[in-house]
Amino acid sequence: MSNNKLTNSAGIPYYEHEDSQTAGPRGPVLLQDFILQENLAHFVRERIPERVVHAKGTGAYGTFTVTHDISNYTKAKLFSTVGNSCKIFTRFSTVGGEKGSADTERDPRGFAVKFYTEEGNWDLVGNNTPVFFIKDAKKFPDFIHTQKRLPKTNLKSATMMWDFWSFNPESLHQVLILMSDRGTPHGYRHMHGFGSHTFSMINAANERVWVKFHFKTKQSIKNFNQDEAVKLKGENPDFAQEDLMNAIEAGDFPKWTLYIQVMTDEQAKEFRWNPFDVTKVWFHDEFPLIEVGEMELNEIPVNYFAHVEQSTFSPSNLVNGISFSPDKMLQGRLFSYADAHRYRVGANSHLLEVNRCPFVVNNYQRDGAMADSSQYKDAPNYYPNSFDEIKPISDFKNFEEDLDSTHVSHFNRNENDDDHYTQPGLLYTKAMNDHDRQNLVNNIISSMKGIAGPKRDEIINRQLCHFFRANIELGMKIAMGLQINIDANMMSHSTI
């Protein structure tokens, strides 16, 4: 019998795929038509909950190759030898939009890379920006709610976005990036990626340094302006998806160079800002980029749902020699990302092909929905035991450290760390040219014109205070565009 025979999910061959079983040619359908029941039951369960954030995205497989020696900073086996390589899976995404939204929307872009290494899967889960809107994960649900839809109208709201940002000047750095043309990148190939957070590296001598990760595109930076992005939103809401797929299919494999910045403990103590504050950057002239390796994307997943939609990433997936930092946003993500995937995909999502470590996995986790016992079979599900030879290896002990304080409190995240304006001001004056600055101003004015309601003037004036404190010219141009009469006090005092 042919191996191409049609079967149901249990492997049972059947013939009647298109016609339901009925009592007579025009009679009612019979409940005993189990093929009808199975196909419909599976069909209505084909979708899983979409991601609360980063719902719209695309992904591809590829390779990462180490090109420069950084073994003096980390004992991670991947970086032990120049020329080492591993398979990777990368997912790009917009942040605030739903799965059916346009991928040219003004929004940060997710930039998540899964490295399938011999020491386990390492997930570097970041964005196309080096900073973020907030510095404490406790604020994340409130922030994301402002990027979604109003509970009453189910419409996006410029009012609630700017209301939140005006109350949180820590967001200004990221807001200026978002409102520049960097907020509408030309697909996913022409943008940089960042780990954003501060991480740590530990070497074979058990010495620790702080690091930031940077992926620099080798395709050159390319952005849409506001008019181009809006036009394309209607013409091709899947532009970024299509652009990446077409490039890989044509053999034009996109590449990024991975760099790190390194900061010692001593430098961290002397740094002008909190080095673990994700709303700040480390200046390259003080902490130069150190080249590490190259990422290439060269394989389109054979099934979008199985590989891209069901892919899971968590910052808690870190290999030996790469570790955390006291970054409050990172600390919150260590729990929330893994927990989100347990809810969205399931307790055994790590067993799916795209998420599974292709090397050795030894643990005592068992059962749960969709459990796959092919790796552990009838092995013991408890430790210690007398039957297997699995042992904890001391080489993988966590880095030991003394904390600066044992005083427990809900510390004000901005106490002695409230300079929200210097870096945004430098972004405007030093990192942008005249064209970039003009587009930034126009984009902000266009967005803030959408602020409505009885609190409109209050919200606008509060946000203008932040613009003025970052750069007076920036504040003046935005105020003029919004036809706001300038109070002299606005240029030197914040209402926060």
C-alpha positions in Angstrom: 0.0 0.0 0.0 1.2 3.5 -0.8 2.9 5.6 1.9 0.9 8.6 0.6 -2.4 7.3 1.9 -4.7 9.8 3.6 -5.1 9.1 7.3 -6.5 10.7 10.4 -4.4 11.9 13.4 -4.2 8.3 14.7 -2.8 7.1 11.4 -6.0 5.4 10.3 -6.6 5.6 6.5 -9.9 7.0 5.3 -11.5 8.0 2.0 -14.4 10.4 2.7 -12.5 13.7 3.2 -14.9 16.1 1.4 -18.4 14.7 2.0 -20.0 14.4 5.4 -22.0 11.2 6.2 -25.7 12.0 6.2 -29.0 10.2 6.5 -29.9 10.4 2.8 -28.5 12.8 0.3 -30.3 15.8 1.8 -30.7 14.5 5.3 -29.0 15.6 8.6 -25.3 14.9 9.2 -24.5 12.0 11.5 -22.5 12.4 14.7 -20.7 9.2 14.0 -18.7 10.9 11.1 -15.6 11.0 13.3 -13.4 12.5 10.5 -15.7 15.5 10.4 -15.5 15.8 14.2 -11.8 15.4 14.3 -11.0 17.9 11.5 -13.4 20.6 12.9 -12.3 20.1 16.5 -8.6 20.5 15.5 -9.4 23.5 13.2 -11.0 25.6 16.0 -7.9 24.9 18.1 -5.3 25.8 15.5 -4.4 29.1 17.1 -2.8 29.7 20.5 -3.1 33.0 22.3 -1.0 35.6 20.6 1.8 37.2 22.4 0.7 40.1 24.6 3.6 42.1 23.2 5.7 41.3 20.1 2.7 39.5 18.5 3.5 40.4 14.8 6.8 39.0 13.8 8.9 36.8 11.5 11.8 34.4 12.1 14.6 32.6 10.4 17.3 30.1 11.1 21.0 30.7 10.5 24.5 30.4 12.0 26.6 32.4 14.4 30.4 32.2 14.0 33.0 33.5 16.5 35.5 35.8 14.7 37.4 37.4 17.6 38.7 36.0 20.9 36.9 37.2 24.0 37.8 34.3 26.2 39.5 36.7 28.6 36.0 37.9 29.5 33.9 34.7 29.4 34.3 31.0 30.0 31.3 30.3 27.7 32.3 27.4 25.5 30.9 29.0 22.4 33.5 31.8 22.7 36.5 29.6 23.7 37.9 29.4 20.2 37.8 31.7 17.1 35.9 29.8 14.4 33.4 28.2 16.7 29.9 28.3 15.4 26.4 27.2 16.3 22.9 27.2 14.8 20.7 30.1 15.7 17.0 31.1 15.4 16.2 34.8 15.2 12.7 36.4 15.6 12.0 40.0 14.7 8.8 41.7 15.7 6.9 44.9 16.3 6.0 45.4 20.0 2.6 47.0 20.5 0.6 45.8 17.5 -1.6 42.8 17.3 -0.7 39.8 15.1 -2.6 41.2 12.1 -1.2 44.7 12.4 1.2 46.3 9.9 4.9 45.6 10.4 5.8 49.1 9.2 4.0 50.8 12.2 6.0 53.3 14.3 7.1 51.0 17.1 10.3 49.5 18.5 11.3 46.2 16.9 12.0 43.1 18.9 15.3 41.4 18.1 15.6 38.0 19.7 18.3 35.4 19.0 18.4 31.8 20.2 21.9 30.3 20.1 21.8 26.5 20.2 25.1 25.9 22.0 26.7 22.8 23.5 26.1 24.1 27.0 22.4 24.8 26.4 20.3 27.4 24.6 21.3 31.0 25.1 18.5 33.5 24.4 19.6 37.1 23.8 16.2 38.9 23.8 16.4 42.6 22.9 15.2 45.3 20.7 16.4 47.4 17.8 17.1 50.2 20.4 19.8 50.3 23.1 17.4 51.7 25.7 13.8 51.2 26.8 10.9 53.4 28.1 11.0 52.4 31.8 13.6 51.2 34.2 11.5 49.0 36.6 9.5 45.9 35.5 6.8 46.8 38.0 5.8 49.6 35.6 5.7 47.3 32.5 1.9 46.3 32.6 0.9 50.0 32.9 3.2 51.0 30.1 2.0 48.3 27.7 -1.6 49.1 28.4 -1.0 52.6 27.0 0.4 51.1 23.8 -2.6 48.9 23.3 -6.3 50.0 23.0 -8.8 51.9 25.1 -11.1 49.6 27.1 -14.2 51.5 26.0 -13.6 52.2 22.3 -11.0 49.5 21.5 -9.0 52.2 19.6 -5.4 53.3 19.9 -5.0 56.5 21.9 -2.3 59.2 21.6 -3.8 60.7 24.7 -3.0 57.8 27.0 0.5 57.2 25.4 1.6 60.8 25.9 -0.1 61.0 29.3 2.0 58.1 30.5 5.2 59.4 29.0 4.6 62.9 30.4 4.4 61.4 33.9 7.5 59.3 33.3 10.4 61.4 32.1 12.7 58.3 32.2 10.9 57.4 28.9 12.2 60.5 27.0 15.4 58.8 25.6 13.4 56.0 24.1 10.5 58.3 23.0 13.0 60.4 20.9 14.3 57.3 19.2 10.8 56.0 18.6 9.6 59.3 17.1 12.7 59.6 14.9 12.9 57.7 11.6 14.5 54.8 13.6 10.9 54.1 14.7 10.0 53.1 11.2 12.9 50.9 10.0 13.0 49.6 6.4 12.1 46.0 7.3 14.2 43.9 9.7 17.4 43.6 7.6 18.4 47.2 7.8 18.3 47.8 11.6 20.7 47.2 14.4 19.9 44.9 17.4 20.7 45.3 21.1 20.6 43.2 24.2 19.7 46.6 25.7 20.2 45.4 29.3 23.5 45.2 31.1 24.6 41.6 31.4 27.7 40.1 33.0 30.4 37.8 31.8 32.5 35.6 34.0 35.9 34.1 32.8 37.7 30.9 33.8 39.4 32.8 36.6 36.0 33.6 38.1 36.4 37.3 37.3 33.3 39.3 36.3 32.8 42.2 34.0 29.6 44.0 32.9 28.7 43.9 29.2 26.2 45.2 26.7 25.5 43.4 23.4 25.2 45.1 20.0 24.3 43.6 16.6 25.3 45.9 13.8 23.6 45.3 10.5 25.9 44.6 7.5 23.1 45.7 5.1 23.4 49.4 6.2 20.8 51.3 8.2 17.7 52.2 6.2 14.5 53.8 7.5 11.2 54.9 6.2 10.0 58.4 6.9 6.5 58.9 8.3 4.8 59.3 5.0 6.4 56.3 3.5 5.6 54.1 6.5 2.0 55.2 6.5 1.6 54.6 2.8 3.2 51.1 3.0 1.0 50.3 6.0 -2.0 50.3 3.6 -0.2 48.9 0.5 1.7 46.0 2.2 1.2 45.5 5.9 3.5 42.5 5.7 6.4 44.3 4.1 9.1 43.4 6.7 8.0 39.8 6.6 8.1 39.7 2.8 11.4 41.5 2.6 13.2 39.1 4.9 11.7 36.0 3.2 12.5 37.2 -0.3 16.1 38.0 0.6 16.8 34.6 2.1 15.0 32.8 -0.7 17.1 34.7 -3.2 20.3 33.7 -1.4 21.0 37.3 -0.2 21.5 36.1 3.3 21.3 39.0 5.8 24.2 39.4 8.3 24.9 41.2 11.5 28.2 41.7 13.4 28.0 41.1 17.1 30.0 43.4 19.4 30.2 43.8 23.2 30.9 46.8 25.4 32.8 45.9 28.6 32.7 47.7 32.0 34.7 46.7 35.1 33.2 46.7 38.6 35.5 49.7 39.4 34.3 51.6 36.3 30.6 50.8 37.2 31.1 52.4 40.6 32.5 55.6 39.0 30.1 55.8 36.1 28.1 59.0 35.9 24.8 57.1 35.6 23.5 53.8 37.1 25.2 51.3 34.7 22.2 49.0 35.2 19.6 51.5 34.1 18.1 50.4 30.8 17.1 54.0 29.9 20.8 54.9 29.5 23.6 54.0 27.1 27.3 53.6 27.6 29.2 56.0 25.4 31.3 54.3 22.8 34.3 56.6 23.3 34.4 55.5 27.0 33.5 51.8 26.4 34.4 51.0 22.8 32.8 48.2 20.8 34.7 44.9 20.8 34.0 42.7 17.9 32.8 39.1 18.7 31.3 37.4 15.7 28.9 37.3 12.8 25.3 36.2 12.6 23.9 35.1 9.2 20.3 34.1 8.5 20.0 31.6 5.7 17.0 29.3 6.3 13.3 30.0 6.1 11.3 27.9 8.6 9.3 25.2 6.8 6.2 26.1 8.8 5.6 29.6 10.2 3.3 28.5 13.0 5.4 25.6 14.3 8.6 27.5 14.2 7.9 31.3 14.5 4.6 31.4 16.4 5.6 28.7 18.8 9.1 29.9 19.3 9.8 31.0 22.9 12.6 33.2 24.2 13.5 34.1 27.8 16.4 36.2 29.1 16.7 33.6 31.9 18.2 31.2 29.3 21.9 32.1 29.9 24.8 29.8 29.4 27.8 29.3 31.8 30.0 32.4 31.6 27.2 34.8 30.7 24.9 36.0 33.5 22.6 38.7 34.9 23.0 42.1 36.4 20.9 44.1 38.9 19.1 45.8 36.0 15.5 46.0 37.5 13.8 45.5 34.1 16.0 42.5 33.3 15.3 41.0 36.8 11.5 41.2 36.1 11.9 39.7 32.6 13.8 36.6 34.0 10.5 35.4 35.4 7.8 37.0 33.2 9.1 35.8 29.8 9.3 32.1 30.8 6.0 32.3 32.6 4.3 33.9 29.5 5.4 30.9 27.4 4.1 28.4 29.9 0.7 30.1 29.6 0.7 30.8 25.8 2.3 27.6 24.4 2.4 25.2 27.4 4.5 23.7 30.2 6.4 21.6 27.6 7.0 24.3 25.0 10.7 23.8 25.5 10.3 20.3 23.9 9.1 21.8 20.5 11.6 21.6 17.7 12.3 25.3 17.5 12.9 25.6 21.3 14.5 22.3 22.1 18.2 22.2 23.0 19.7 19.9 20.3 22.3 18.7 22.8 22.0 16.9 26.1 19.1 17.8 28.4 19.0 16.0 31.8 16.4 17.0 34.4 13.5 15.6 36.4 10.7 17.6 34.9 7.9 15.3 33.8 4.4 15.2 32.4 2.1 18.1 31.8 0.2 18.9 28.6 1.9 17.6 25.4 4.7 15.9 27.3 7.2 14.1 25.1 9.0 11.2 26.9 11.3 10.2 24.1 14.3 11.6 25.8 13.8 10.4 29.4 11.4 7.4 28.8 11.2 5.5 32.1 14.2 7.2 33.8 13.7 8.3 37.4 11.7 11.5 38.0 13.5 12.4 41.3 16.9 13.3 42.6 19.0 11.9 44.2 18.4 8.3 43.1 20.4 5.1 42.8 19.7 4.5 39.1 21.0 7.2 36.8 24.4 8.9 36.7 23.2 12.5 36.5 25.3 14.7 38.8 25.5 18.5 39.4 28.9 19.7 38.1 30.7 22.3 40.2 32.1 23.9 37.1 28.7 25.5 36.6 28.3 27.0 40.1 26.9 30.5 40.0 29.1 33.5 40.5 29.3 34.4 44.2 29.2 38.0 45.3 28.6 40.3 48.3 25.7 42.7 47.9 26.2 46.4 48.6 23.3 46.4 51.1 21.1 44.1 53.1 18.5 46.9 53.7 15.2 45.8 52.1 12.8 48.5 50.9 10.9 49.7 47.8 13.6 52.1 46.7 12.6 55.0 44.5 14.0 54.0 41.1 14.8 57.7 40.4 16.4 58.7 43.7 20.0 59.9 43.0 19.4 58.7 39.4 17.0 61.3 38.0 19.0 62.7 35.0 16.5 61.9 32.3 17.6 64.6 30.0 21.3 64.7 29.3 21.4 61.6 27.0 18.2 62.5 25.1 19.7 66.0 24.6 22.9 64.5 23.2 20.9 62.2 21.0 19.2 65.2 19.5 22.3 67.4 19.1 25.1 64.9 18.5 23.6 61.7 17.0 21.1 63.3 14.6 21.7 65.5 11.6 19.4 68.4 10.6 17.3 66.1 8.5 16.8 63.6 11.3 16.0 66.4 13.8 13.4 67.9 11.5 11.7 64.5 10.9 11.8 63.9 14.7 10.0 67.2 15.4 7.4 66.6 12.7 6.7 63.1 13.9 6.2 64.2 17.5 3.9 67.1 16.5 1.9 64.7 14.3 1.5 62.3 17.2 0.8 64.8 19.9 -1.9 66.4 17.8 -3.9 63.3 18.5 -4.0 64.1 22.2 -7.7 64.9 23.1 -10.1 65.4 26.0 -10.3 67.7 29.0 -6.7 67.0 30.1 -5.2 67.7 26.6 -3.4 71.0 27.6 -2.2 69.5 30.9 -0.6 66.5 29.2 1.0 68.6 26.4 2.5 71.1 28.8 3.8 68.4 31.0 5.5 66.6 28.1 6.8 69.9 26.7 8.7 70.5 30.0 10.7 67.3 29.3 11.5 68.4 25.7 12.7 71.7 27.0 14.9 70.2 29.6 16.5 67.9 27.0 17.0 70.7 24.5 15.4 74.2 24.3 15.4 74.2 20.5 13.6 70.9 20.5 11.0 72.1 22.9 10.5 75.4 21.0 9.9 73.7 17.7 7.4 71.2 19.1 5.5 73.9 21.0 5.3 76.1 17.9 4.1 73.2 15.8 1.4 72.5 18.4 0.6 76.3 18.6 1.3 76.4 22.3 2.1 79.7 24.0 5.4 79.3 25.8 5.7 80.1 29.5 9.3 81.0 30.4 9.1 78.7 33.4 8.4 75.7 31.1 11.9 75.9 29.7 13.6 75.4 33.0 11.3 73.6 35.4 9.6 70.2 35.2 6.2 69.6 36.7 7.2 66.1 37.8 
